[in-house]
């Protein structure tokens, strides 16, 4: 299952030789995918995960932290790849079934991080 979130943020890529070295912003789109067997009991019975729970966790731990921020104040050289890794680290403890993150920086450019990538 997959849930999508949006946030606005600014950053600079200080080591980039082009225009991305200047302060600029993006309308980010984040796709959060969880995987696993269907739950057999409790309020999430028949679900892999409750959409409301995903929304609450991602909202509190990611969207609230990144929305309308200068990402350079949160991490060094905030490339799409580093941002998606930062997001993973902020979600993994609360969403143990987290399987994949896709962070869209533009309509045609995204960074993907899968659980299997972390095992390498």
N, C-alpha and C positions, 0 to 999 in steps of 0.2 A: 504494500500500500504506500501511497505517496501523498504528501500534503505540501502545498505551495505557500510561500510567504514572500512579502515584499518589504524592502527598506531602502532608504536613501542615505548615501554616505559619500564623503569626499576623501581623496587621498592624493599623494604624489608618489611617483616611483623614482627616487633620487638617482638611481643607477641607470635609468633608461636613457638612451641617447636622443629620443624624440620628444614629442609634445607631452607625453605622459609624465615627464619629469616636473611639469608644472601642476599646481593644484587644480584638480578637476573633480567632478562628481559623477556618480552613476545611480541609476534606479535599478538596484539589485533585485533579482528574483532568486529565491532559494527553494529548492525542492528537497524535501526530507523523505527518505524512503526507509521503511522498517520492514523486516521480513521475519518469518518464523511460523510455527504451527499455530493453528487457531487455539485460543484459550478455551479450556473446558469448564471453567467455573468462575464465579465472581461476576461483577458488573460488566466486565468486558468479554463475557462468554460468547463464543462464536466469532470473535474478532482476533486479529493479530495484535492490534493496539487500538485504543479508543482515540478517535480523531480529536476529541475535546482535550484529552490529556496531552497529545502531541502539540496542539495549539498553545496550551498553557505553558508547557515546558519551553518550547522554542520561543514563544513570545517573551517569557521572563528572562531566559538565559542568553538569547541571541538578538532578537529584534529590538528589545528595549535597550540592550547594551550598544548596538551598532547604529541604530536609526539616527540620522542627522548628526553623525559624529565625523570627526577627522580621524580616519583609521590609523594615520601615522602616530597618533597619540596613544594607541592601544598596542601597536606592534611595529617592528622595524620593517621597512620595505614591503608594504602590504599589497603584494601581488594577489591575483585571484587564487592562486594555489595556496598561498600562506593564509589567506582569509578563510578558505574552506577548511583548512587544517585547524585553525583557531576555533571555528564553529564546532567541528567534530569533538575537539577536546572539551568544549563547554556543554556538550550534549551527552556524551557517551555514558557517564555515570547515571544519568536519569532516564536514558532511553537505551537499555541494554540490547534491544533488538534493532538498533540503528544499523542499517546496511549500506546506505549510499546517500551522499549529498551531491547535489548539482547546484553550483552557484553561477547564475547568469549575470555577467557584467554588462553585456549589451544584448541586443536581440540575436546576435550571431556568434557570440563568444562566451564560453563557459568553462569552468574548472569542475572536474568530477573527482570525487574521492569515494572509493569503495572500501568496505571492511577488508577485502582481500589485499588492497594496496598497502594497508598498515602492517601486514604480516611479512612484507618483503624486507 
